[in-house]
């Protein structure tokens, strides 16, 4: 198992990561925390640290500067950036610094756990001598894929392809990586292009589409709310209720009753 350091100037982000991620299941024994570049450097140089999970925009030194410093010092850490900035220039720099992945906020914790688990598995394979450099492989993969998409992206309607996939897989546990694999896009390119076209992230659209579908089912049928949750991809009824209330200001039952009364 490995140790990870969480670097973000927003304590709530670190607390949410610590709380919502099953670190040991992902292969992480211990997590450290830091609120900025200099504190992160102190922790990394004092403690055995294998994985850097870092914001990009921070006062006193960006996540990119931190990773660049680590690379210059020949300190070998795998890196996942977690940020609300989808700018291509940031992504490109992250790739040049051999960052493993680039996850956008708000964090989809299921996707985060999947990415982290994959990273740990590849680190274990490298440690066992079963594959080459993670960083080199990641750079080559992204350079090739982004080049193909830059040439061919204009010929495809990314927005409509993503929306079609979401409609057809509404009941499934949808992750951006699954959409990217199905549509043969690099995940970062897909997220960036979709947000540029729609003004929202893919995960925000998935939630919007699910809530919209749930509202229609609640208005037009008498199906139990638990079944409506299942039909829109929420196996956890309580979580479905929270998401629905956050989007509409009402619980599913309150929403149904309100529309039943207005129809009367």
C-alpha positions in Angstrom: 0.0 0.0 0.0 1.0 3.6 -0.6 0.9 7.0 1.2 -0.8 10.1 -0.4 -0.6 13.8 0.3 -3.7 16.0 -0.3 -2.8 19.6 -1.1 -5.5 22.2 -1.3 -5.9 25.7 0.1 -9.5 24.9 0.9 -9.7 22.8 4.0 -13.2 21.7 3.2 -12.0 20.0 0.0 -9.4 18.0 1.9 -11.9 17.1 4.6 -14.4 15.9 1.9 -11.7 13.8 0.2 -10.7 12.2 3.5 -14.3 11.5 4.4 -15.8 10.3 1.0 -12.9 8.2 -0.4 -12.3 4.6 0.8 -8.6 5.1 0.8 -7.6 1.6 2.0 -9.8 0.0 -0.6 -8.0 2.1 -3.2 -4.6 0.9 -1.9 -3.7 4.0 0.2 -2.5 3.3 3.7 -2.1 6.8 5.0 -3.0 10.4 3.9 -1.1 13.6 4.8 -2.5 17.1 4.2 -1.0 20.4 3.2 -2.6 23.8 2.4 0.0 25.0 -0.1 3.2 24.4 -2.0 5.7 25.1 0.8 3.9 23.1 3.4 3.5 20.2 0.9 7.3 20.3 0.2 8.0 20.1 4.0 5.7 17.1 4.3 7.0 15.3 1.2 10.6 15.7 2.2 9.9 14.5 5.8 7.5 11.7 5.2 7.4 8.7 2.8 4.9 9.9 0.2 4.0 8.2 -3.0 1.0 10.0 -4.5 0.3 13.7 -4.8 -3.4 14.7 -5.0 -3.3 18.4 -5.6 -5.3 21.6 -6.5 -3.8 23.8 -9.2 -4.7 27.4 -8.3 -3.3 28.1 -4.8 -1.8 31.2 -3.2 2.0 30.9 -2.7 2.6 28.5 -5.5 0.4 26.6 -7.9 0.1 22.8 -8.1 1.9 22.9 -11.4 4.8 24.7 -9.8 4.9 22.2 -7.0 4.9 19.2 -9.4 7.6 21.0 -11.5 9.7 21.4 -8.4 9.3 17.8 -7.4 10.3 16.6 -10.9 13.4 18.9 -10.8 14.4 17.4 -7.5 14.0 13.9 -8.9 11.4 13.1 -6.3 9.2 10.4 -7.8 5.6 10.8 -7.0 2.5 10.0 -9.0 0.2 12.9 -9.3 -3.6 13.4 -9.7 -4.7 17.0 -10.1 -8.2 17.9 -8.7 -9.2 21.4 -9.8 -12.1 23.5 -11.0 -10.0 24.9 -13.9 -10.5 23.0 -17.2 -8.1 25.2 -19.2 -6.2 23.3 -21.9 -3.0 25.1 -21.0 -3.1 23.7 -17.5 -3.9 20.2 -18.8 -1.1 20.4 -21.3 1.4 21.5 -18.7 0.2 18.7 -16.3 0.7 16.1 -19.1 4.2 17.5 -19.8 5.0 17.0 -16.1 3.8 13.4 -16.3 0.6 13.9 -14.2 -1.4 10.7 -14.1 -4.9 12.3 -14.3 -6.8 15.5 -14.1 -10.1 15.5 -12.3 -12.5 18.5 -12.3 -14.4 19.8 -9.3 -17.0 19.2 -8.1 -15.5 15.8 -7.4 -17.3 12.7 -8.5 -15.9 10.4 -5.7 -16.8 7.2 -7.5 -14.7 8.4 -10.5 -12.0 9.6 -8.2 -11.8 6.1 -6.5 -11.7 4.4 -9.9 -8.8 6.6 -11.1 -6.9 6.2 -7.8 -7.3 2.4 -7.8 -6.1 2.2 -11.4 -3.1 4.4 -10.5 -2.2 2.2 -7.5 -2.5 -0.9 -9.6 -0.1 0.5 -12.2 2.3 1.7 -9.5 2.3 -1.8 -8.1 3.0 -3.2 -11.6 5.9 -0.8 -12.0 7.3 -1.7 -8.6 7.1 -5.4 -9.5 9.0 -4.7 -12.8 6.0 -5.6 -15.0 5.8 -2.4 -17.0 7.8 0.7 -18.0 7.5 4.3 -16.8 4.0 5.4 -15.9 4.8 9.0 -16.7 6.3 8.2 -20.1 3.3 5.9 -21.0 0.8 8.5 -19.9 2.5 11.3 -21.9 2.7 9.2 -25.1 -1.0 8.1 -24.7 -2.3 11.7 -24.2 -0.1 13.2 -26.9 -1.3 10.7 -29.4 -5.0 10.8 -28.4 -5.2 14.6 -28.1 -3.6 15.0 -31.5 -6.1 12.7 -33.1 -9.0 14.5 -31.4 -7.7 18.0 -32.3 -7.7 16.8 -36.0 -11.0 15.0 -35.9 -13.0 16.7 -33.2 -14.6 19.3 -35.5 -16.3 16.5 -37.5 -18.2 15.1 -34.5 -20.8 16.7 -32.3 -19.4 16.0 -28.8 -22.3 17.5 -27.0 -24.9 15.4 -28.7 -22.9 12.2 -28.5 -22.5 12.6 -24.8 -26.2 13.5 -24.2 -27.2 10.5 -26.3 -24.9 8.2 -24.2 -26.4 9.5 -21.0 -30.0 9.0 -22.2 -29.2 5.4 -23.3 -27.3 4.6 -20.0 -29.5 6.4 -17.5 -29.9 3.4 -15.2 -26.2 2.6 -15.2 -23.4 3.9 -12.9 -22.1 6.4 -15.4 -18.5 7.7 -15.2 -16.8 10.1 -17.5 -14.2 7.5 -18.3 -16.9 5.1 -19.5 -18.3 7.7 -21.9 -14.8 8.6 -23.2 -14.0 4.9 -23.8 -17.3 4.3 -25.6 -17.0 7.4 -27.8 -13.2 7.0 -28.3 -12.2 10.3 -26.8 -9.5 11.3 -24.3 -11.4 12.0 -21.0 -9.8 15.4 -20.5 -10.6 16.5 -24.1 -14.1 15.2 -23.7 -14.7 17.1 -20.4 -13.1 20.3 -21.7 -15.1 20.3 -25.0 -18.4 19.4 -23.4 -18.1 22.2 -20.9 -17.1 24.7 -23.6 -20.2 23.9 -25.6 -22.7 23.6 -22.7 -21.3 25.7 -19.8 -21.6 22.7 -17.5 -19.5 19.7 -16.7 -20.4 16.2 -17.9 -21.3 15.2 -14.3 -23.5 18.2 -13.8 -25.3 17.3 -17.0 -25.8 13.7 -15.9 -27.4 15.0 -12.7 -29.6 17.4 -14.6 -30.7 14.7 -17.0 -31.5 12.3 -14.3 -33.5 14.8 -12.2 -35.4 15.9 -15.3 -36.3 12.3 -16.1 -37.2 11.6 -12.5 -39.5 14.7 -12.5 -41.3 13.5 -15.6 -41.8 10.0 -14.2 -43.1 11.4 -10.9 -45.6 13.6 -12.7 -46.8 11.0 -15.2 -46.9 7.8 -13.1 -47.7 6.5 -9.7 -44.5 4.4 -9.4 -42.9 4.3 -6.0 -40.1 6.8 -5.5 -37.6 4.0 -4.9 -38.4 2.6 -8.3 -38.0 6.1 -9.8 -34.6 6.4 -8.2 -33.6 3.0 -9.7 -34.8 4.0 -13.1 -32.7 7.1 -13.1 -29.5 5.5 -11.9 -29.7 6.0 -8.2 -29.4 2.7 -6.3 -29.2 4.7 -3.0 -32.7 6.1 -2.3 -31.4 8.5 0.3 -28.8 9.9 -2.0 -31.4 10.3 -4.8 -33.6 12.3 -2.4 -30.7 14.6 -1.5 -29.8 15.2 -5.1 -33.4 15.8 -6.1 -34.0 18.2 -3.3 -30.8 20.1 -4.0 -31.9 20.5 -7.6 -35.6 21.3 -7.1 -36.0 22.5 -3.5 -38.4 19.6 -2.9 -38.2 16.0 -2.0 -39.5 13.6 -4.8 -42.7 13.0 -2.8 -43.3 16.8 -2.2 -42.7 17.4 -5.9 -45.2 14.7 -6.9 -47.8 15.9 -4.5 -47.4 19.6 -5.6 -47.9 18.7 -9.2 -50.9 16.4 -8.4 -52.5 19.3 -6.6 -51.9 21.7 -9.4 -53.4 19.2 -11.9 -56.5 19.0 -9.7 
